[in-house]
Amino acid sequence: MKIFLIVIAMISYSDQVDLYVIQDPSFTNPQKCVEFVKINNITLIQKAKIEYPDQGIDNIYCISKEKLKNYVSGTEA
């Protein structure tokens, strides 16, 4: 079963992308994740700004845990 997480990409002033990963809640259906993000986007942005106070938000994604793991480990472009 695939697990989908909320990932917030932060605007970075370096060549790296800072990601804020929210693991709770997690979802087994990508549409449910997207619905949750649409309803709770303000709260999610506020959480990210607490962790990254000097950066803006680039985008919010729902991504499978497996794909995120590959991306972070550098095995996927």
MARDO-797660 format. One record per residue (C-alpha): y, x, z. Coordinates in steps of 0.02 Angstrom, whole numbers, padded with zeros to 5 digits, always signed. Layout:
YXZ;...
This chain:
+00000+00000+00000;+00170+00069-00048;+00304+00080+00084;+00487+00068+00032;+00628+00145+00131;+00816+00130+00124;+00899+00291+00067;+01087+00315+00070;+01154+00454-00042;+01310+00532+00028;+01452+00607-00073;+01437+00793-00047;+01561+00929-00086;+01423+01054-00121;+01283+01062-00247;+01165+00977-00126;+01142+00791-00102;+01140+00731+00078;+01021+00587+00105;+01020+00470+00254;+00847+00392+00264;+00820+00232+00362;+00637+00211+00407;+00653+00056+00515;+00643-00069+00442;+00523-00020+00304;+00459-00136+00169;+00300-00163+00069;+00394-00254-00069;+00542-00173-00160;+00628-00340-00187;+00629-00373+00001;+00708-00203+00027;+00844-00240-00101;+00878-00410-00022;+00894-00329+00149;+01017-00200+00081;+01122-00335-00002;+01133-00435+00159;+01159-00286+00275;+01256-00162+00168;+01407-00154+00284;+01298-00114+00435;+01200+00016+00336;+01360+00100+00278;+01426+00103+00457;+01264+00187+00516;+01278+00319+00380;+01460+00353+00422;+01412+00387+00603;+01288+00519+00544;+01401+00589+00407;+01579+00553+00466;+01664+00667+00339;+01571+00603+00186;+01582+00447+00082;+01439+00340+00018;+01378+00371-00159;+01245+00237-00168;+01108+00146-00072;+00931+00147-00140;+00764+00069-00099;+00635+00201-00139;+00450+00220-00106;+00406+00339+00034;+00295+00435-00086;+00432+00458-00216;+00556+00511-00082;+00433+00640-00016;+00412+00711-00192;+00600+00714-00219;+00636+00803-00055;+00497+00930-00084;+00570+00968-00256;+00420+00914-00358;+00515+00778-00450;+00676+00798-00549;
